[in-house]
Amino acid sequence: MSAMGRILALAIVLTLAAAVAHGQDRSPAPAAAPGADPLIGQQIFTNLCGFCHQDGGRVAGRGPRLAGTDRPDDYILNRIRVGKEGAMPAYARAFSDVQLRSLIAYIRSLKDEGR
Amino acid sequence: MTTQRRVIYLVGLAMTAIVAGACSMSTSDTGTTRAAMAEPGGGNDWTTYHGTYQSWHYSPLTQINTDNVKRLRVAWVHHPGRSTRGLQSTPLVSNGVLYYTGSYSRVWAIDAATGTPLWSYFPKLNDDLVAAQTHSPYTRGIALGHGKVFVGTVDGRLIAIDQKTGQPAWDTKLINSEKLTVGFTGAPLLVKDKVIIGAQGGEWPGRGPIFGVDAASGRKAWEFITVAGTPEAMKTWGGDSWRTGGGGGWMAGGYDVETNTVWWGTGNPAPLYDWAGSDWKTAGPRPGDNLYTTSVIALDPDTGKLKFYHQELPHDAWDFDSAVGEFVMIDRGGQKLVVHPNKGGHVFVYDRKDAKIVNVWPLVQNINFVKGIDPKTGALIGRRDMALGKHTNLCPAIAGGMSWNSGAYSPKTGLYYKIGQEWCMDLEVVKTTPVLEPQAQLNIGANFTLRNPEGGKAYGHVSGRDPVTGQKKWEVKFTEPPLASLLATGGNLVFVPDARGWLRAYNAETGQELWSHNNGLGHNGGIISYSAKGKQYIAVATGWGSLVGDEFGALFGEPFKSMPKDSGALVVFTLE
């Protein structure tokens, strides 16, 4: 293999490794989570989350805007489960894993309109 | 009858009641109860949440007055620590000792003259439950009497603490908060030998009980259910909607000594918004009037039996509840009246004997959930009931034209001082289903966004008005609504703790600002005045982070975006 070929091969390997590493930072896509349904998530959201995350999570209110959030799924999932003292209740007992992942699917379905 | 004669008359009535009831009271009880009943503002003390049973939030003390208030300085400060969601409580004072509670129902007794702590009591709470609650962990007040301090907890208990030692006397579990998620955040009200406290409710799918508890033993004496608690009320809930109707009564009410009647305001029904639109009498998630939500109810404090009521907003579809706790009792032209503000922005004036409407007047300008309220009957005119889908510019916003903190009334000026909130919101009403298992959850029924009123910016105001007619004598505007209680004094002053952290004193007659001091943190709790060792003091709670205050960052920007929500202190002033 020529020097140029070795450099090209190394570049390909590094690119693939970076892609894998990036993928490991993210949770599986919500659509891949078994049973996750953004419509179920939407109803749960309107029941209770919308009390703070206004316009269905599209704008900031008592809680932050969720549309377009760059937080990874696992971060959001953990925040929903554990809450934040004095700011957000903990919902670990309240909802099943499928319901929680449906909430994430709903949040991911929100169009980021920059509001 | 002149104001002075009215006061003497009230005192006379109250003293008669005390003598009549004295045989049922312990020695330690009489001092505190007498002050709460008989002396406007408690004289030197401040022994019940609203200052007196008449809900005046008025101290007759005159040492601090319009002439010398400019010499007001900080006397002492107390930091309770762990002020999650700020310090929202109102302190009480009896015989030179100040008692108050912070978040997590932590109770302090402090030398009222020096600020020296005497004891503290931190109840052990169910931490998992506290973490799972939305309306938590703040506690808005206590009650005093029978030698005890009474405090509710967010995990559903009422606790009595020995007033001298700080040791618990009894601890009674009243609500299955682990299941219902709600508990107690409001102050109890002590009436004779009963401690009365109401549970949270509103958008929570329960039935919002109010309890009467024996002050000596902690035994539950009675329970009044605010959702379908009588056969008459049950008929006002379609289907099984009464099972998850909300209600509650989360602020301390008032007590009419003369008729032995407790007045209490109740919370809104659940779900908070209703998709039935104009068909709400027969359709939607809770068809009917939904008694006794968004109502004022009159209870017998001995039995908990309902005497009479008025539902301020039949089938409340806007979260404009009646839980505001102040019931300002005044006499006017031979009539015995009670004045009660509703969250929707109207002030209701009732006859104290039967809750018949005497007048209804609007305190805020931005109201369009109704076209009006009939001042003779209280009937809603031109309701804006919202069907499924999007709606714009509903006024006031969900945070209300008035919030839960109290105004003040001065018998000297005859004026009622009250905060008004001018803001609106857009919303989309969406069908929801109550979540009850394994733990009840909020049932909102809409997505919403707070916004400025059309043609202007959101703001707040404090006005001095005739409490019966609403006629305005003066008004001061604020760039954001203050969210704390007000205080009127015999020194002809009105104190307004504002959202930015400024405490201001105004001439009660004219509204002229006479003094201000920056406490460095928004106010969202109570303010009182008392005398200890011959000096008059003003004590105010500082600390930001209530659910209404949480809206301020998005709506008003700084300083609220940067204001901490885990701090708070009790700041006490006197003349230098």
Boltz contact constraints between the chains, C-beta under 6 A:
constraints:
  - contact:
      token1: [A, 46]
      token2: [B, 430]
      max_distance: 6.0
  - contact:
      token1: [A, 46]
      token2: [B, 432]
      max_distance: 6.0
  - contact:
      token1: [A, 46]
      token2: [B, 447]
      max_distance: 6.0
  - contact:
      token1: [A, 47]
      token2: [B, 432]
      max_distance: 6.0
  - contact:
      token1: [A, 47]
      token2: [B, 443]
      max_distance: 6.0
  - contact:
      token1: [A, 48]
      token2: [B, 441]
      max_distance: 6.0
  - contact:
      token1: [A, 48]
      token2: [B, 442]
      max_distance: 6.0
  - contact:
      token1: [A, 50]
      token2: [B, 444]
      max_distance: 6.0
  - contact:
      token1: [A, 50]
      token2: [B, 447]
      max_distance: 6.0
  - contact:
      token1: [A, 51]
      token2: [B, 442]
      max_distance: 6.0
  - contact:
      token1: [A, 51]
      token2: [B, 444]
      max_distance: 6.0
  - contact:
      token1: [A, 54]
      token2: [B, 449]
      max_distance: 6.0
  - contact:
      token1: [A, 55]
      token2: [B, 447]
      max_distance: 6.0
  - contact:
      token1: [A, 55]
      token2: [B, 449]
      max_distance: 6.0
  - contact:
      token1: [A, 56]
      token2: [B, 447]
      max_distance: 6.0
  - contact:
      token1: [A, 59]
      token2: [B, 449]
      max_distance: 6.0
  - contact:
      token1: [A, 60]
      token2: [B, 554]
      max_distance: 6.0
  - contact:
      token1: [A, 61]
      token2: [B, 554]
      max_distance: 6.0
  - contact:
      token1: [A, 62]
      token2: [B, 550]
      max_distance: 6.0
  - contact:
      token1: [A, 62]
      token2: [B, 551]
      max_distance: 6.0
  - contact:
      token1: [A, 83]
      token2: [B, 131]
      max_distance: 6.0
  - contact:
      token1: [A, 86]
      token2: [B, 84]
      max_distance: 6.0
  - contact:
      token1: [A, 86]
      token2: [B, 85]
      max_distance: 6.0
  - contact:
      token1: [A, 86]
      token2: [B, 565]
      max_distance: 6.0
  - contact:
      token1: [A, 86]
      token2: [B, 566]
      max_distance: 6.0
  - contact:
      token1: [A, 89]
      token2: [B, 132]
      max_distance: 6.0
  - contact:
      token1: [A, 89]
      token2: [B, 133]
      max_distance: 6.0
  - contact:
      token1: [A, 89]
      token2: [B, 134]
      max_distance: 6.0
  - contact:
      token1: [A, 90]
      token2: [B, 131]
      max_distance: 6.0
  - contact:
      token1: [A, 90]
      token2: [B, 132]
      max_distance: 6.0
  - contact:
      token1: [A, 93]
      token2: [B, 438]
      max_distance: 6.0
  - contact:
      token1: [A, 93]
      token2: [B, 439]
      max_distance: 6.0
  - contact:
      token1: [A, 94]
      token2: [B, 439]
      max_distance: 6.0
  - contact:
      token1: [A, 94]
      token2: [B, 441]
      max_distance: 6.0
